[in-house]
Each structure stands twice: as structure tokens, then as C-alpha cells.
Amino acid sequence: MANTITIAYLYEDLMNTYGDSGDVKILRYWLNQAGYQVQVDNISLEAPFNASDYDFIFFGGGQDYEQTVVARDLKRHKATLRDYIEAGRPMLAICGGYQLLGAYYETSAGDTIPGLGILPLHTVFKADSRMIGDTEFETSFGTVRAFENHSGRTYFDDPQKLQPLGKMIQGYGNNPEDGVEGMRYKNTFGSYAHGPILRNTNIAKVITQLIIANHKQRTQTAV
């Protein structure tokens, strides 16, 4: 239906830590305020998935075991997610979801969990230096306040291609060295900010408008 916006929540039953599902609930609220109905589909293990069927994709964070399980299943969706992202359509990936869009996640034992390799970034797990606490960073949309809890340190492999989501004011962000939080590539956002991040109205409204624009483009193309 023309007034129904569709959201794919990737692995909702496995990737939902520290209130990440709240991001989808917040988007539903703002989209309802704009006059749209919202349908959210949980895309879990072995489920069929075509990213082009959706107006927005959300990928939350998960614990290490769940992330390993998801990584094995996720590779089925590499082509459709790559095409979606490269087309500039909106996506938000938090913590583990953010990490899995990159090349790999290296565990403390030196094992490598392959990511999708869609974005030029990688993550290294440091068990002895957990980054936890309140976080604050400055973005092009204004200040964002949230919560982080991760041992994975994410690094950009092509800084010319990826844009940091924000500059750190408080907390660690991607890693202790670079002083930046998250990532933006076209209209795909990655972040370590839980809490959820979209309780910050400034960024929630930006993503809401991107979703509406994508929905209008999809419905016009379908006519």
C-alpha cells in the first residue's frame, strides 16, 4: 500500500541488545506522525530476504555467540544488501550489525569471523579493554548522547570512502585512538550508540525523512 512503510529488522530475535529495538519503535512513532502505517518484518535465520522490497533496514547489536551464528547465515544476503546500500537507500546498523557490514571481526583468540565485506572497515576484539559508559559525540545533525558497551575496535580501511558519523566528546566510539564514532556511507549509518541512539530526536528525524523519500521513490517506480 502507498501509505505503508516497510522495515526489515535483520535478526531481531538474535541482534537486540541494550534497547536497540527501541530504534525501530521510535521510527514507527515518527512515521505514524507523518501519516504512514508501518510494517516491520523480522528477517531471521534461513528466512528469505530481498532488500529492495523494503523502505528501511535495521540491524541491531548482539552478543558474541549470537553474532557468530548470524555471520554464518548473513552471507546469503550479501548481494541484495550491497545493491541496497550502493543505491543510497537508508539503513541503520548498531554495534554487531555495524561490524558485520565490514570485512571481518577478529576475536581475542585470533580467529576471524568474516563479515559481508560491503564496507571497507574491520573490527578487532580486545577482551582486556572493554569500552563502556555514557557517550556523546557531535554530528552534522547536532549533538548525540547515548551509551556504549563493546570490546570490538572498529577501524576504517578506506577513510576516503567512509565518513565518521560524529566526533567524540565523551566516550570511545569506534576505537580509543581515532576520536570518532560510527560511520556514514551514502545513506547507511553505523554506530556503537545504544540506548537507543534514535532517542536523539535530531538524528531520528533525519533518518525518518530518508525513509519517507525512499518510500516515495519506490512507490513512484512501481506505478
Z-matrix of the N, CA and C atoms (Angstrom, degrees):
N
C 1 1.465
C 2 1.529 1 110.27
N 3 1.337 2 115.80 1 147.61
C 4 1.459 3 120.21 2 -173.93
C 5 1.515 4 112.78 3 -66.07
N 6 1.342 5 117.96 4 -27.45
C 7 1.460 6 119.24 5 -178.18
C 8 1.524 7 112.48 6 -101.59
N 9 1.340 8 117.27 7 14.76
C 10 1.462 9 121.37 8 177.71
C 11 1.516 10 109.92 9 -111.13
N 12 1.319 11 115.43 10 121.74
C 13 1.464 12 121.77 11 178.00
C 14 1.523 13 108.95 12 -96.21
N 15 1.323 14 115.54 13 133.89
C 16 1.464 15 120.67 14 -177.30
C 17 1.527 16 110.31 15 -106.58
N 18 1.331 17 114.73 16 131.90
C 19 1.470 18 122.42 17 179.64
C 20 1.523 19 108.85 18 -121.23
N 21 1.322 20 116.52 19 130.76
C 22 1.469 21 121.94 20 172.75
C 23 1.523 22 108.28 21 -98.57
N 24 1.322 23 115.77 22 121.06
C 25 1.465 24 121.44 23 175.16
C 26 1.531 25 105.81 24 -102.68
N 27 1.318 26 116.44 25 106.93
C 28 1.461 27 121.04 26 -177.18
C 29 1.527 28 110.44 27 -73.59
N 30 1.331 29 115.47 28 118.95
C 31 1.465 30 123.23 29 174.88
C 32 1.534 31 111.98 30 55.77
N 33 1.323 32 115.08 31 49.70
C 34 1.472 33 120.05 32 -179.56
C 35 1.521 34 112.02 33 -55.66
N 36 1.326 35 117.81 34 -35.85
C 37 1.456 36 121.71 35 -176.86
C 38 1.527 37 112.73 36 -75.90
N 39 1.325 38 117.91 37 -14.11
C 40 1.461 39 121.54 38 -177.71
C 41 1.530 40 113.20 39 -117.98
N 42 1.315 41 117.09 40 -28.40
C 43 1.466 42 121.63 41 -174.43
C 44 1.527 43 108.96 42 -117.16
N 45 1.335 44 114.77 43 82.97
C 46 1.462 45 120.39 44 -177.27
C 47 1.526 46 108.86 45 -158.88
N 48 1.329 47 116.86 46 78.64
C 49 1.460 48 120.89 47 -179.75
C 50 1.527 49 110.71 48 -113.10
N 51 1.332 50 115.96 49 150.13
C 52 1.459 51 122.98 50 172.45
C 53 1.532 52 113.08 51 53.17
N 54 1.331 53 115.32 52 40.25
C 55 1.455 54 119.11 53 173.21
C 56 1.506 55 115.90 54 81.78
N 57 1.338 56 118.02 55 18.27
C 58 1.465 57 119.55 56 -177.65
C 59 1.527 58 112.90 57 -61.12
N 60 1.341 59 117.32 58 -32.69
C 61 1.461 60 118.94 59 179.00
C 62 1.519 61 111.57 60 -62.17
N 63 1.331 62 115.95 61 -20.35
C 64 1.458 63 120.34 62 176.75
C 65 1.521 64 112.54 63 -61.87
N 66 1.333 65 117.66 64 -27.20
C 67 1.458 66 120.09 65 177.82
C 68 1.530 67 111.08 66 -61.30
N 69 1.326 68 116.18 67 -42.58
C 70 1.462 69 120.48 68 179.46
C 71 1.525 70 110.60 69 -68.54
N 72 1.323 71 116.64 70 -38.98
C 73 1.473 72 120.10 71 178.54
C 74 1.530 73 110.95 72 -64.09
N 75 1.314 74 116.69 73 -38.86
C 76 1.465 75 120.56 74 178.67
C 77 1.522 76 110.59 75 -66.58
N 78 1.327 77 116.61 76 -43.21
C 79 1.457 78 119.17 77 178.10
C 80 1.528 79 111.16 78 -62.98
N 81 1.323 80 116.81 79 -38.21
C 82 1.464 81 119.91 80 177.04
C 83 1.538 82 109.93 81 -59.13
N 84 1.335 83 115.95 82 -43.45
C 85 1.465 84 119.96 83 179.52
C 86 1.529 85 111.36 84 -59.33
N 87 1.342 86 116.90 85 -50.34
C 88 1.465 87 119.63 86 -176.83
C 89 1.528 88 111.76 87 -68.01
N 90 1.307 89 117.14 88 -34.41
C 91 1.457 90 119.91 89 177.74
C 92 1.530 91 110.85 90 -70.42
N 93 1.336 92 117.09 91 -38.45
C 94 1.467 93 120.13 92 173.91
C 95 1.517 94 111.09 93 -61.16
N 96 1.342 95 116.05 94 -40.47
C 97 1.469 96 120.40 95 178.75
C 98 1.527 97 111.17 96 -62.36
N 99 1.335 98 115.60 97 -29.79
C 100 1.467 99 120.26 98 179.51
C 101 1.524 100 112.46 99 -85.84
N 102 1.343 101 116.98 100 1.56
C 103 1.457 102 120.83 101 174.96
C 104 1.511 103 115.90 102 97.55
N 105 1.334 104 117.16 103 14.30
C 106 1.458 105 120.76 104 -177.99
C 107 1.528 106 111.51 105 -108.67
N 108 1.325 107 115.60 106 145.77
C 109 1.453 108 121.83 107 165.27
C 110 1.526 109 107.86 108 -84.08
N 111 1.325 110 116.66 109 155.63
C 112 1.474 111 120.19 110 -176.58
C 113 1.520 112 109.90 111 -130.45
N 114 1.313 113 115.17 112 130.15
C 115 1.465 114 121.95 113 174.33
C 116 1.529 115 107.88 114 -114.11
N 117 1.333 116 116.89 115 124.85
C 118 1.462 117 122.00 116 179.42
C 119 1.528 118 108.65 117 -113.03
N 120 1.326 119 116.96 118 123.67
C 121 1.463 120 122.71 119 178.04
C 122 1.516 121 110.03 120 -108.38
N 123 1.332 122 116.44 121 130.20
C 124 1.456 123 121.20 122 174.14
C 125 1.521 124 108.62 123 -85.62
N 126 1.321 125 116.53 124 115.13
C 127 1.466 126 121.86 125 178.28
C 128 1.526 127 107.05 126 -98.77
N 129 1.326 128 116.96 127 98.92
C 130 1.456 129 120.49 128 -175.19
C 131 1.521 130 111.68 129 -108.75
N 132 1.313 131 116.83 130 -164.62
C 133 1.456 132 122.62 131 -174.33
C 134 1.530 133 110.99 132 -56.86
N 135 1.321 134 114.94 133 130.62
C 136 1.461 135 124.51 134 175.62
C 137 1.530 136 114.02 135 68.61
N 138 1.327 137 117.96 136 2.94
C 139 1.467 138 120.12 137 -179.94
C 140 1.526 139 110.03 138 -76.65
N 141 1.334 140 117.63 139 144.89
C 142 1.470 141 119.86 140 174.68
C 143 1.523 142 110.13 141 -68.90
N 144 1.329 143 116.16 142 151.61
C 145 1.458 144 119.55 143 -177.38
C 146 1.513 145 110.36 144 -158.72
N 147 1.332 146 115.51 145 127.81
C 148 1.461 147 122.34 146 173.31
C 149 1.525 148 106.31 147 -127.47
N 150 1.312 149 116.75 148 109.41
C 151 1.461 150 121.04 149 -174.17
C 152 1.523 151 112.47 150 -58.55
N 153 1.313 152 117.73 151 -31.47
C 154 1.466 153 120.64 152 -177.10
C 155 1.521 154 112.87 153 -66.93
N 156 1.337 155 117.44 154 -11.38
C 157 1.464 156 121.33 155 177.62
C 158 1.526 157 112.22 156 -79.98
N 159 1.335 158 117.31 157 -4.15
C 160 1.462 159 120.67 158 -170.78
C 161 1.524 160 112.64 159 -120.87
N 162 1.325 161 113.68 160 153.23
C 163 1.464 162 121.29 161 177.24
C 164 1.528 163 111.75 162 -89.60
N 165 1.341 164 116.50 163 -19.82
C 166 1.466 165 120.86 164 -177.80
C 167 1.514 166 108.31 165 -158.36
N 168 1.342 167 115.44 166 145.62
C 169 1.462 168 121.26 167 176.78
C 170 1.519 169 108.94 168 -124.20
N 171 1.340 170 115.28 169 132.20
C 172 1.463 171 121.55 170 176.83
C 173 1.522 172 109.17 171 -120.14
N 174 1.342 173 115.63 172 137.56
C 175 1.464 174 122.03 173 -177.78
C 176 1.522 175 107.04 174 -136.80
N 177 1.331 176 117.63 175 106.43
C 178 1.455 177 121.63 176 -174.42
C 179 1.519 178 113.84 177 -86.46
N 180 1.322 179 115.13 178 -174.46
C 181 1.455 180 121.78 179 -179.24
C 182 1.510 181 111.89 180 -92.62
N 183 1.338 182 116.49 181 160.92
C 184 1.459 183 121.00 182 179.73
C 185 1.519 184 111.39 183 -150.32
N 186 1.326 185 115.73 184 165.48
C 187 1.460 186 120.79 185 174.72
C 188 1.525 187 109.53 186 -71.72
N 189 1.341 188 116.22 187 166.33
C 190 1.461 189 120.29 188 -172.73
C 191 1.525 190 112.80 189 -59.57
N 192 1.343 191 117.84 190 -42.35
C 193 1.466 192 119.60 191 -178.65
C 194 1.526 193 110.58 192 -63.96
N 195 1.330 194 115.89 193 -48.67
C 196 1.464 195 119.63 194 179.88
C 197 1.528 196 111.40 195 -61.34
N 198 1.330 197 115.60 196 -36.86
C 199 1.458 198 119.69 197 179.85
C 200 1.534 199 110.92 198 -64.95
N 201 1.318 200 116.67 199 -36.67
C 202 1.463 201 120.81 200 177.47
C 203 1.523 202 110.89 201 -64.96
N 204 1.335 203 116.35 202 -42.58
C 205 1.468 204 121.28 203 178.26
C 206 1.527 205 110.35 204 -62.98
N 207 1.319 206 115.94 205 -45.85
C 208 1.462 207 121.05 206 -178.83
C 209 1.531 208 110.63 207 -63.84
N 210 1.320 209 117.39 208 -39.92
C 211 1.465 210 120.97 209 -177.71
C 212 1.525 211 111.36 210 -58.76
N 213 1.335 212 116.77 211 -37.10
C 214 1.463 213 120.02 212 -179.65
C 215 1.532 214 111.16 213 -68.06
N 216 1.320 215 116.50 214 -38.05
C 217 1.465 216 120.40 215 -178.30
C 218 1.524 217 112.39 216 -80.76
N 219 1.317 218 115.40 217 -32.99
C 220 1.463 219 121.73 218 -172.13
C 221 1.521 220 113.68 219 -62.00
N 222 1.319 221 116.58 220 -30.04
C 223 1.467 222 119.89 221 -175.39
C 224 1.527 223 112.44 222 -59.09
N 225 1.353 224 117.32 223 -21.21
C 226 1.468 225 120.65 224 176.71
C 227 1.520 226 111.57 225 -62.15
N 228 1.331 227 115.47 226 -25.67
C 229 1.457 228 120.79 227 -172.18
C 230 1.530 229 113.70 228 -102.97
N 231 1.329 230 117.51 229 10.87
C 232 1.471 231 119.54 230 -174.73
C 233 1.523 232 112.08 231 -58.21
N 234 1.321 233 117.67 232 -49.41
C 235 1.464 234 120.70 233 -173.99
C 236 1.521 235 111.38 234 -63.50
N 237 1.331 236 116.95 235 -45.45
C 238 1.467 237 119.32 236 -177.16
C 239 1.521 238 111.85 237 -69.15
N 240 1.334 239 117.65 238 -36.04
C 241 1.468 240 120.31 239 177.11
C 242 1.525 241 111.06 240 -71.12
N 243 1.319 242 116.90 241 -39.63
C 244 1.472 243 119.95 242 177.77
C 245 1.520 244 110.53 243 -60.41
N 246 1.308 245 117.35 244 -45.55
C 247 1.465 246 120.80 245 -179.40
C 248 1.526 247 110.65 246 -63.72
N 249 1.317 248 116.61 247 -40.36
C 250 1.470 249 122.27 248 179.32
C 251 1.526 250 110.49 249 -62.04
N 252 1.325 251 116.14 250 -48.85
C 253 1.469 252 121.35 251 -178.37
C 254 1.528 253 110.81 252 -65.06
N 255 1.320 254 117.00 253 -45.67
C 256 1.465 255 120.59 254 -178.03
C 257 1.522 256 111.96 255 -66.12
N 258 1.319 257 117.24 256 -25.15
C 259 1.465 258 121.03 257 176.90
C 260 1.525 259 112.36 258 -76.54
N 261 1.335 260 116.54 259 -3.73
C 262 1.462 261 120.22 260 178.00
C 263 1.512 262 114.01 261 79.33
N 264 1.322 263 116.28 262 23.55
C 265 1.457 264 119.79 263 180.00
C 266 1.524 265 109.78 264 -88.51
N 267 1.345 266 119.00 265 152.86
C 268 1.468 267 121.09 266 -167.05
C 269 1.529 268 114.92 267 -79.09
N 270 1.330 269 113.68 268 137.19
C 271 1.467 270 121.98 269 177.99
C 272 1.518 271 108.90 270 -148.66
N 273 1.324 272 116.40 271 144.58
C 274 1.463 273 122.37 272 174.45
C 275 1.520 274 108.39 273 -127.24
N 276 1.334 275 117.15 274 124.12
C 277 1.459 276 122.91 275 179.32
C 278 1.528 277 108.75 276 -122.71
N 279 1.328 278 116.48 277 128.20
C 280 1.459 279 122.25 278 -176.31
C 281 1.533 280 110.26 279 -112.22
N 282 1.312 281 116.93 280 133.08
C 283 1.464 282 125.53 281 171.49
C 284 1.529 283 111.50 282 50.01
N 285 1.332 284 119.12 283 -106.80
C 286 1.457 285 120.75 284 -178.16
C 287 1.515 286 112.85 285 -59.59
N 288 1.334 287 117.21 286 -38.33
C 289 1.454 288 120.47 287 177.06
C 290 1.519 289 111.72 288 -63.16
N 291 1.316 290 116.06 289 -40.36
C 292 1.462 291 123.19 290 176.24
C 293 1.517 292 110.01 291 -61.05
N 294 1.337 293 117.33 292 -47.58
C 295 1.456 294 121.89 293 -178.97
C 296 1.526 295 112.19 294 -60.89
N 297 1.333 296 116.58 295 -39.23
C 298 1.462 297 120.20 296 -174.76
C 299 1.519 298 113.79 297 -74.14
N 300 1.319 299 118.00 298 -11.56
C 301 1.465 300 120.15 299 173.54
C 302 1.521 301 111.01 300 -76.42
N 303 1.337 302 116.46 301 -15.72
C 304 1.454 303 121.35 302 -178.10
C 305 1.519 304 113.19 303 -88.38
N 306 1.330 305 115.18 304 -168.03
C 307 1.466 306 121.38 305 -173.50
C 308 1.521 307 112.67 306 -72.97
N 309 1.344 308 116.78 307 -45.70
C 310 1.461 309 119.33 308 -177.51
C 311 1.522 310 110.97 309 -165.04
N 312 1.342 311 113.69 310 165.47
C 313 1.455 312 123.33 311 175.83
C 314 1.525 313 106.10 312 -125.73
N 315 1.326 314 116.06 313 114.67
C 316 1.466 315 120.46 314 -178.36
C 317 1.526 316 109.60 315 -94.00
N 318 1.332 317 117.47 316 122.28
C 319 1.458 318 122.03 317 -178.32
C 320 1.523 319 110.68 318 -79.03
N 321 1.338 320 116.05 319 170.09
C 322 1.470 321 120.72 320 -179.63
C 323 1.523 322 111.19 321 -66.04
N 324 1.334 323 116.93 322 -22.37
C 325 1.466 324 120.84 323 178.17
C 326 1.519 325 112.20 324 -84.26
N 327 1.328 326 116.19 325 -2.22
C 328 1.445 327 120.19 326 179.70
C 329 1.516 328 114.26 327 90.01
N 330 1.343 329 116.15 328 1.15
C 331 1.464 330 120.07 329 176.04
C 332 1.522 331 109.30 330 -75.72
N 333 1.326 332 116.17 331 152.43
C 334 1.457 333 120.91 332 -178.43
C 335 1.523 334 110.31 333 -115.88
N 336 1.324 335 115.67 334 124.59
C 337 1.459 336 121.67 335 173.33
C 338 1.522 337 106.47 336 -97.55
N 339 1.324 338 118.21 337 112.87
C 340 1.468 339 119.45 338 -178.48
C 341 1.527 340 111.47 339 -66.20
N 342 1.319 341 116.40 340 136.37
C 343 1.450 342 121.46 341 171.36
C 344 1.518 343 109.72 342 -95.43
N 345 1.316 344 115.56 343 -169.42
C 346 1.461 345 119.47 344 -179.35
C 347 1.525 346 112.40 345 -75.12
N 348 1.337 347 116.86 346 -24.07
C 349 1.455 348 119.85 347 -179.33
C 350 1.519 349 113.21 348 70.08
N 351 1.316 350 117.12 349 22.46
C 352 1.460 351 120.41 350 178.11
C 353 1.526 352 110.58 351 -78.87
N 354 1.316 353 116.35 352 -37.91
C 355 1.461 354 121.47 353 -179.72
C 356 1.522 355 110.24 354 -110.25
N 357 1.345 356 118.18 355 143.41
C 358 1.464 357 121.37 356 -178.34
C 359 1.529 358 112.33 357 -80.49
N 360 1.326 359 114.72 358 77.29
C 361 1.468 360 121.21 359 176.52
C 362 1.524 361 107.97 360 -151.04
N 363 1.341 362 115.84 361 159.71
C 364 1.452 363 120.56 362 175.55
C 365 1.527 364 108.86 363 -143.51
N 366 1.332 365 115.40 364 163.87
C 367 1.465 366 120.86 365 -176.20
C 368 1.519 367 110.12 366 -130.84
N 369 1.330 368 116.24 367 136.82
C 370 1.463 369 122.93 368 178.09
C 371 1.523 370 108.49 369 -119.35
N 372 1.336 371 116.89 370 127.15
C 373 1.457 372 123.01 371 -178.32
C 374 1.526 373 109.94 372 -85.80
N 375 1.341 374 116.04 373 128.82
C 376 1.470 375 122.01 374 177.18
C 377 1.521 376 108.16 375 -121.77
N 378 1.333 377 116.40 376 98.38
C 379 1.459 378 121.06 377 -173.43
C 380 1.521 379 113.03 378 -64.53
N 381 1.333 380 117.32 379 -26.60
C 382 1.465 381 120.46 380 -174.42
C 383 1.531 382 113.25 381 -91.13
N 384 1.331 383 118.11 382 5.45
C 385 1.471 384 119.09 383 -177.42
C 386 1.531 385 110.10 384 -144.89
N 387 1.333 386 114.45 385 71.91
C 388 1.458 387 119.14 386 -179.44
C 389 1.523 388 109.82 387 -72.85
N 390 1.316 389 116.02 388 138.60
C 391 1.461 390 122.52 389 179.80
C 392 1.525 391 107.79 390 -104.59
N 393 1.311 392 115.71 391 106.43
C 394 1.456 393 120.87 392 -172.26
C 395 1.520 394 110.50 393 -139.69
N 396 1.325 395 116.35 394 142.62
C 397 1.462 396 120.70 395 175.50
C 398 1.517 397 112.63 396 136.68
N 399 1.312 398 114.54 397 -176.45
C 400 1.455 399 119.88 398 177.63
C 401 1.522 400 109.95 399 -67.22
N 402 1.303 401 115.35 400 146.25
C 403 1.455 402 120.38 401 -178.74
C 404 1.523 403 109.68 402 -134.27
N 405 1.320 404 115.48 403 148.98
C 406 1.458 405 121.87 404 178.91
C 407 1.523 406 107.82 405 -144.84
N 408 1.324 407 116.00 406 133.76
C 409 1.466 408 119.03 407 179.33
C 410 1.519 409 110.04 408 -149.16
N 411 1.322 410 113.99 409 154.43
C 412 1.463 411 121.43 410 -177.09
C 413 1.514 412 109.45 411 -100.25
N 414 1.341 413 116.15 412 126.78
C 415 1.452 414 122.33 413 179.69
C 416 1.520 415 109.54 414 -118.39
N 417 1.321 416 116.32 415 175.88
C 418 1.463 417 120.49 416 176.02
C 419 1.523 418 111.59 417 -69.74
N 420 1.350 419 116.00 418 -10.73
C 421 1.463 420 120.82 419 178.35
C 422 1.524 421 111.73 420 -100.38
N 423 1.334 422 117.16 421 -1.68
C 424 1.454 423 121.42 422 -177.05
C 425 1.521 424 110.66 423 117.48
N 426 1.310 425 116.49 424 -174.11
C 427 1.457 426 122.51 425 -176.67
C 428 1.525 427 110.82 426 -75.99
N 429 1.327 428 115.78 427 139.05
C 430 1.459 429 122.60 428 177.45
C 431 1.525 430 108.32 429 -121.25
N 432 1.338 431 115.75 430 133.03
C 433 1.470 432 121.88 431 177.56
C 434 1.514 433 108.78 432 -120.29
N 435 1.344 434 116.55 433 133.94
C 436 1.457 435 119.56 434 -175.59
C 437 1.528 436 109.29 435 -156.32
N 438 1.330 437 116.09 436 -154.23
C 439 1.460 438 123.91 437 -177.90
C 440 1.527 439 107.65 438 -141.42
N 441 1.324 440 116.38 439 139.12
C 442 1.467 441 120.20 440 177.50
C 443 1.519 442 110.24 441 -126.34
N 444 1.331 443 116.04 442 149.46
C 445 1.459 444 122.07 443 177.44
C 446 1.526 445 107.67 444 -157.83
N 447 1.326 446 116.49 445 91.86
C 448 1.459 447 120.25 446 -175.65
C 449 1.524 448 110.64 447 -154.94
N 450 1.321 449 115.19 448 150.88
C 451 1.464 450 121.73 449 172.95
C 452 1.521 451 111.16 450 -107.56
N 453 1.302 452 116.64 451 -8.76
C 454 1.457 453 120.79 452 177.41
C 455 1.522 454 111.36 453 -78.12
N 456 1.310 455 116.37 454 133.49
C 457 1.465 456 122.51 455 176.94
C 458 1.523 457 108.29 456 -109.64
N 459 1.299 458 116.63 457 119.95
C 460 1.454 459 121.47 458 -175.68
C 461 1.518 460 110.96 459 -101.67
N 462 1.329 461 115.71 460 135.41
C 463 1.461 462 122.32 461 -178.33
C 464 1.532 463 109.17 462 -128.92
N 465 1.326 464 115.71 463 140.41
C 466 1.460 465 121.08 464 176.20
C 467 1.527 466 109.45 465 -79.59
N 468 1.332 467 117.04 466 132.10
C 469 1.457 468 121.66 467 175.88
C 470 1.523 469 111.69 468 -90.55
N 471 1.344 470 116.34 469 -17.72
C 472 1.460 471 121.34 470 177.19
C 473 1.533 472 107.95 471 -139.53
N 474 1.330 473 117.56 472 82.74
C 475 1.472 474 121.17 473 -177.07
C 476 1.525 475 113.78 474 -61.94
N 477 1.312 476 117.22 475 -18.42
C 478 1.462 477 119.85 476 178.05
C 479 1.524 478 111.04 477 -75.29
N 480 1.316 479 116.47 478 -24.34
C 481 1.467 480 121.18 479 -177.50
C 482 1.518 481 112.14 480 -91.04
N 483 1.316 482 116.93 481 -38.20
C 484 1.457 483 121.72 482 -175.77
C 485 1.522 484 111.17 483 -100.03
N 486 1.302 485 116.64 484 139.57
C 487 1.456 486 123.20 485 177.90
C 488 1.533 487 108.76 486 -109.13
N 489 1.341 488 119.21 487 128.71
C 490 1.459 489 119.23 488 175.01
C 491 1.526 490 110.66 489 -59.80
N 492 1.326 491 115.89 490 143.78
C 493 1.453 492 119.35 491 175.92
C 494 1.524 493 110.54 492 -67.28
N 495 1.337 494 116.75 493 -38.11
C 496 1.458 495 119.00 494 -179.71
C 497 1.523 496 112.95 495 -159.78
N 498 1.320 497 114.70 496 170.04
C 499 1.464 498 122.26 497 177.09
C 500 1.523 499 108.87 498 -103.32
N 501 1.326 500 116.20 499 131.52
C 502 1.464 501 120.61 500 -173.75
C 503 1.537 502 112.70 501 -66.88
N 504 1.330 503 114.26 502 137.22
C 505 1.461 504 122.41 503 169.45
C 506 1.521 505 108.56 504 -109.69
N 507 1.338 506 115.83 505 -43.97
C 508 1.464 507 122.97 506 178.35
C 509 1.517 508 108.77 507 -140.80
N 510 1.347 509 116.28 508 136.71
C 511 1.448 510 120.16 509 179.44
C 512 1.523 511 112.10 510 102.04
N 513 1.317 512 115.84 511 -167.22
C 514 1.467 513 121.49 512 -172.57
C 515 1.523 514 113.60 513 -107.71
N 516 1.332 515 117.59 514 -41.77
C 517 1.464 516 119.80 515 -176.74
C 518 1.511 517 112.06 516 72.93
N 519 1.320 518 116.63 517 -137.38
C 520 1.464 519 120.80 518 -176.19
C 521 1.522 520 113.09 519 -60.26
N 522 1.320 521 116.04 520 -40.23
C 523 1.459 522 121.34 521 -178.64
C 524 1.528 523 107.83 522 -167.10
N 525 1.346 524 118.63 523 167.05
C 526 1.466 525 119.82 524 -176.54
C 527 1.521 526 114.96 525 -71.72
N 528 1.331 527 118.15 526 -14.41
C 529 1.459 528 120.71 527 -171.88
C 530 1.531 529 114.65 528 -93.79
N 531 1.323 530 117.65 529 -38.41
C 532 1.459 531 120.23 530 -166.02
C 533 1.525 532 115.09 531 -86.44
N 534 1.333 533 117.66 532 -19.89
C 535 1.457 534 120.48 533 177.03
C 536 1.518 535 114.90 534 71.09
N 537 1.325 536 116.52 535 23.76
C 538 1.467 537 120.19 536 179.35
C 539 1.522 538 109.96 537 -130.67
N 540 1.316 539 114.46 538 158.12
C 541 1.458 540 121.42 539 -179.65
C 542 1.523 541 110.08 540 -121.78
N 543 1.343 542 115.64 541 131.11
C 544 1.438 543 120.67 542 169.94
C 545 1.515 544 114.77 543 68.51
N 546 1.333 545 114.26 544 -164.65
C 547 1.452 546 120.85 545 -172.27
C 548 1.525 547 109.32 546 -156.98
N 549 1.328 548 115.27 547 146.71
C 550 1.455 549 120.26 548 167.02
C 551 1.515 550 108.62 549 -131.64
N 552 1.325 551 115.45 550 129.44
C 553 1.463 552 122.44 551 173.11
C 554 1.524 553 106.43 552 -131.86
N 555 1.346 554 116.16 553 114.80
C 556 1.462 555 121.07 554 -172.17
C 557 1.527 556 107.93 555 54.58
N 558 1.328 557 118.74 556 -117.38
C 559 1.465 558 120.16 557 178.74
C 560 1.521 559 112.56 558 -113.05
N 561 1.340 560 115.40 559 24.53
C 562 1.459 561 121.37 560 172.59
C 563 1.528 562 108.70 561 -101.21
N 564 1.334 563 115.23 562 128.09
C 565 1.460 564 122.20 563 -179.24
C 566 1.519 565 109.53 564 -114.42
N 567 1.331 566 116.59 565 135.91
C 568 1.455 567 122.13 566 173.13
C 569 1.514 568 108.66 567 -123.62
N 570 1.346 569 116.88 568 144.61
C 571 1.461 570 119.15 569 -177.52
C 572 1.521 571 111.29 570 -159.22
N 573 1.325 572 115.42 571 153.85
C 574 1.458 573 122.01 572 170.72
C 575 1.524 574 111.59 573 -94.66
N 576 1.319 575 117.55 574 5.53
C 577 1.460 576 121.81 575 -174.02
C 578 1.522 577 111.73 576 -83.34
N 579 1.332 578 115.08 577 112.76
C 580 1.464 579 122.10 578 173.25
C 581 1.530 580 108.61 579 -96.16
N 582 1.300 581 115.03 580 -174.43
C 583 1.455 582 117.46 581 168.03
C 584 1.506 583 120.03 582 125.98
N 585 1.315 584 124.26 583 -26.81
C 586 1.476 585 128.91 584 -6.48
C 587 1.526 586 111.79 585 -85.89
N 588 1.314 587 117.51 586 165.83
C 589 1.460 588 121.27 587 -177.08
C 590 1.526 589 112.05 588 -61.08
N 591 1.331 590 117.86 589 -33.08
C 592 1.459 591 119.51 590 -173.90
C 593 1.526 592 113.41 591 -80.96
N 594 1.333 593 117.40 592 4.88
C 595 1.471 594 117.91 593 166.77
C 596 1.531 595 109.76 594 -67.83
N 597 1.338 596 116.35 595 -14.46
C 598 1.464 597 121.85 596 170.44
C 599 1.534 598 107.34 597 -79.75
N 600 1.320 599 115.25 598 106.46
C 601 1.460 600 120.73 599 -172.11
C 602 1.519 601 112.52 600 -59.17
N 603 1.326 602 117.52 601 -33.43
C 604 1.467 603 119.76 602 -177.42
C 605 1.524 604 112.25 603 -59.42
N 606 1.311 605 117.51 604 -49.87
C 607 1.465 606 119.39 605 -178.80
C 608 1.526 607 110.92 606 -76.17
N 609 1.338 608 117.77 607 -31.29
C 610 1.466 609 120.35 608 177.86
C 611 1.525 610 110.98 609 -61.42
N 612 1.320 611 116.84 610 -41.15
C 613 1.466 612 120.00 611 -178.90
C 614 1.527 613 111.30 612 -70.00
N 615 1.328 614 117.32 613 -35.52
C 616 1.466 615 120.22 614 177.41
C 617 1.523 616 110.27 615 -62.15
N 618 1.329 617 116.85 616 -47.84
C 619 1.461 618 120.12 617 -178.98
C 620 1.520 619 110.76 618 -67.46
N 621 1.335 620 117.53 619 -36.78
C 622 1.463 621 120.69 620 176.39
C 623 1.521 622 111.02 621 -57.98
N 624 1.310 623 117.45 622 -44.42
C 625 1.469 624 121.02 623 -179.95
C 626 1.527 625 111.42 624 -66.76
N 627 1.325 626 117.38 625 -35.44
C 628 1.464 627 120.38 626 176.75
C 629 1.528 628 110.65 627 -65.49
N 630 1.322 629 116.13 628 -39.01
C 631 1.465 630 120.49 629 178.89
C 632 1.526 631 110.22 630 -64.95
N 633 1.324 632 116.82 631 -45.58
C 634 1.465 633 120.71 632 -179.60
C 635 1.531 634 110.72 633 -62.20
N 636 1.332 635 116.35 634 -42.58
C 637 1.466 636 120.03 635 179.08
C 638 1.522 637 111.01 636 -62.93
N 639 1.327 638 116.67 637 -41.49
C 640 1.462 639 120.64 638 178.86
C 641 1.529 640 110.67 639 -65.47
N 642 1.330 641 116.09 640 -40.54
C 643 1.465 642 120.69 641 178.88
C 644 1.533 643 110.83 642 -61.94
N 645 1.302 644 117.01 643 -44.42
C 646 1.463 645 120.47 644 179.91
C 647 1.520 646 110.91 645 -62.99
N 648 1.316 647 116.22 646 -40.91
C 649 1.462 648 119.94 647 179.37
C 650 1.530 649 110.39 648 -64.82
N 651 1.315 650 116.49 649 -42.30
C 652 1.477 651 120.43 650 179.76
C 653 1.513 652 111.51 651 -63.55
N 654 1.339 653 117.65 652 -45.93
C 655 1.458 654 120.76 653 -177.16
C 656 1.529 655 111.88 654 -68.75
N 657 1.336 656 116.43 655 -35.15
C 658 1.465 657 119.14 656 177.45
C 659 1.517 658 111.01 657 -67.79
N 660 1.327 659 116.37 658 -37.74
C 661 1.470 660 120.92 659 179.01
C 662 1.516 661 111.33 660 -66.66
N 663 1.351 662 115.63 661 -33.89
C 664 1.466 663 120.46 662 -177.34
C 665 1.513 664 112.97 663 -74.12
N 666 1.346 665 116.99 664 -19.99
C 667 1.472 666 120.06 665 -177.38
C 668 1.533 667 110.75 666 -72.58
